[in-house]
Amino acid sequence: MSRDARWQALLGLLVERGRLDVEEAAAELSVSAATIRRDLDGLAEQQMLVRTRGGAVVHGVSYELPLRYKTARHAPEKQRIAKAVADLVAPGEVVGLTGGTTTTEVARALAVHSDLASGSPSLTVVTNALNIANELAVRPQFKIVLTGGVARPQSYELVGPLADGVLGQISLDVAVLGVVAFDVVHGAAATDEAEAAINRLLCERAERVVVAADSSKLGHRSFARICPVGAVNTLVTDAAVAEETVERFEEAGVEVVTV
């Protein structure tokens, strides 16, 4: 197993469990404890975890992995969610996409959607995510509008006041939010306050707001609130969501689509 593959596996285990033991991780990855110690030291130098005696822990409840390390987590669920979100978008609409792994899958689902014919722009996509713009810009059926701003290397999102000038001049039919957490009481949230501010502006400029989130994100809160639950029209999530959670969102006025 290469170092990059080990690092990705270690970060995935750490996010799932919150804590890693060197000996246990070595056994799971079939490598020596010395190798795991070196890997954890390297990840700690990049501020992706906190080293402890005998292992490592995450930075806290709002711990954020760089996007490239999160793409494989809940991948099948995210792809199903993305297809369902794409089905909610009509040709000719203006769609806002925030950054994140689920919204990246939404962009890919839009790219192959049968209702969005190739050859001429049939959808306008406004995004602050460089990776999403990069994937869609080569497709003639999309008109791509980037918000501007300063790029965050963790998520490829543009943030900061430079985006305000663009977002203040446009209107969206639908904003699709990727979130770290979504809760009936605390609303939709991100780990970074600058990202949350841009996402909030996208919501304010939209006729309707869709949260695209796998069930692991629901019922939790995070550091920076994007919007209250009352600002969200639709939640698209996977079928593993608890029935009680669905009922709470529906009671709050949110349409819940499970896939």
Steps between C-alpha positions, in 0.01 A plus 500: 500500500638841400544781749217703345267200523597446865445865583156495340410180686626640831307824458185308414534283810572804714190687385282193561636426848633829630815330634762261365734259678832428328492124556139463387559712189810298414302178523215633284732631229740202522808715552743548785431720800808703409349577161175614661691724743683666210172543313329658800797729553480609136127564520547695822760722329233585241253576781262224391495340847632538853762249615452335837708252691436174317281641223311804378171687536307738279518873560145514638131477408548740211801313362539553127681275258626637170249422225731252325492276809120509535392398152473127573293531818134400449564509124204283387260700715633828367460386140137401559434829677663689213281336238187582701609864534570523127146378436372806691670738256321610183662613173550874485535546874779677685654266758734591783740227615710528813820301537529152647504136403122461467455815293789387279299184434195719428702685236598169342138382505389821329769448236345171387135587559289411197290819521804722467583473132857553385599757242359821648468637853191352661599567861681779679712385793624749758763357731782597732665158454799493266483123446133513400559786257797311354292187436203681344675777304590265213135400449312725255162443669613702802561868552739521795518800733772506768446719803860617534685508830797339669540122460499271804730202431296266721182528294594684177238761593535872436422710806519860617344835411598484133208261449247749637511716187406208275235347723338837563426538127339164424193293580485120525215261442649244736799483733639155577687488829762254603519506880704355783194488725124555474274507802142610562603726787838627383443506125757436226866552589859488377832472680637827365333837557618644167349211305180528703474870413520435124255211525261725694512756220420231244196403707382858526518544123303179427130441445534159664771327704591131484729335756679196357637298792548136585335381821825518701477882484149522645417579860841658558627854530827660397689820564368741235129522423398548138126543543212397729289198416216732395707624205524148351227370270626149427739250661631219279663222700554124498259231615701428816359812662297428815123532465492727803749735334287517186191580706678782683611664177156463345340655808738793452366547145780330307412256221716189547601286201671170583688288247 
